[in-house]
């Protein structure tokens, strides 16, 4: 059975008008390297694709597990506060959560960021002081920004 390099050498010899033996000597190393590179690259690509598929599967499983877990029955308040973790109740509002957290900043916060289910909304603190309040949900994260 003839190898790839012999077949390449025969074809090259016919095209270049040189002997097959000389063509084998001239082309065997580049031919072998190109074939080796083709197989190695193909294997790495398949291995890379397999690993990516496995990572995607694991990420999907983790996301499904996170969604199936019950939300913590707390509200987290970030910023200059004495109590960063507030127990959630059905009547808890944004203003009540800020009061319960006991804000300790020198100046009043200018902005309040509320993160719920990965979505962040910004509320001007002045609106909260004017009485525009909203309910908070378990697992919400409130950030007080000066």
Secondary structure as UniProt FT lines:
FT   HELIX           4..16
FT   HELIX           20..68
FT   STRAND          74..78
FT   STRAND          85..87
FT   TURN            90..91
FT   HELIX           94..101
FT   STRAND          111..116
FT   TURN            117..118
FT   STRAND          119..124
FT   HELIX           125..129
FT   TURN            130..131
FT   TURN            138..139
FT   STRAND          141..145
//
